[in-house]
Amino acid sequence: MEGDKIKVSSYTIKFSSHAKEEMLNDEFGVIYEHEIQEALNEGEVIEEYPKDRPYPSYLMYGKTNKGRPLHIVCAVIKKEKTLVIITVYHPNPELWFHYRRRKI
């Protein structure tokens, strides 16, 4: 699924309490819900976590309409047609190659 897109428009988006906290406290400034929606619309899966529980999760990379890069960790609950945002952050360019691959 890496490199794939998730058709976000077919899911209800819910935010974990952790995601809401991170949105307010990101070191690069507040992250707004509309920015997450924008990044998800064109975003791509860059990592998969199939063993996560209670649902497998994904790290997505996308940009807002203003070009702000975001990483969004989310879980897809297909049965409920829900996309749960677990956390979201502005990736540190010192830790990522083009925001898509971790620097080791």
C-alpha positions in Angstrom: 0.0 0.0 0.0 3.0 2.3 0.3 2.8 5.1 -2.2 -1.0 4.5 -2.5 -3.7 7.1 -1.7 -6.6 6.5 0.6 -9.8 7.9 -0.8 -10.5 10.2 2.2 -13.8 11.5 0.9 -15.4 8.2 1.5 -14.6 8.2 5.2 -15.7 10.1 8.3 -12.7 11.6 10.0 -12.3 11.4 13.7 -9.4 12.8 15.8 -7.8 11.0 18.8 -7.2 13.2 21.9 -3.5 12.8 21.2 -3.9 14.1 17.6 -5.8 17.2 18.9 -3.1 17.8 21.5 -0.3 17.6 18.8 -2.3 19.8 16.5 -2.1 22.6 19.1 1.4 22.0 20.2 3.4 21.4 17.0 6.8 23.0 17.1 6.1 24.6 13.6 2.8 26.1 14.7 -0.9 25.1 15.1 -2.1 22.5 12.6 -5.8 23.1 11.7 -8.3 20.5 10.7 -8.7 21.9 7.2 -5.0 21.6 6.7 -5.1 17.9 7.6 -8.0 17.4 5.2 -6.0 19.2 2.4 -2.9 17.1 3.1 -5.0 13.8 3.2 -6.8 14.6 -0.1 -3.5 14.4 -2.1 -1.5 12.5 0.5 0.3 9.2 0.0 1.0 6.3 2.3 4.8 6.3 3.1 4.9 3.7 5.9 2.6 0.9 7.0 2.1 -0.5 10.5 0.0 -3.7 9.9 0.6 -5.0 13.5 -0.8 -1.9 15.2 -3.8 -2.6 17.4 -6.7 -2.3 17.5 -6.4 -1.4 13.8 -3.5 -1.4 11.3 -2.3 2.2 10.8 -0.4 4.2 8.1 1.9 7.1 8.0 0.8 9.5 5.3 2.6 12.4 3.8 0.8 15.3 2.2 0.9 19.0 1.7 -1.7 21.7 2.5 -3.0 24.0 -0.2 -0.3 26.5 1.0 2.5 23.9 0.6 2.9 23.0 4.3 4.2 19.4 4.6 2.4 17.2 7.1 2.8 13.7 8.4 -0.5 12.0 9.5 -0.7 8.7 11.3 -4.1 7.3 10.8 -6.1 4.0 11.1 -8.7 3.0 8.6 -11.8 1.3 10.1 -13.3 0.0 6.9 -16.4 -1.5 8.5 -17.3 1.9 10.0 -16.1 3.9 7.1 -14.0 5.9 9.6 -10.5 7.3 9.3 -9.0 7.9 12.8 -6.3 10.5 13.0 -3.9 9.2 15.6 -1.3 11.9 15.4 -0.2 14.7 13.0 2.9 16.7 12.8 5.1 18.9 10.6 8.0 16.6 9.8 11.5 17.8 10.7 13.5 18.1 7.4 16.6 17.0 9.3 15.0 13.6 9.9 13.4 13.0 6.5 14.5 12.8 2.9 12.0 14.9 1.0 9.6 14.1 3.9 9.0 10.6 2.5 11.9 8.5 3.8 13.6 8.5 7.2 17.2 9.5 7.4 19.1 6.9 9.4 
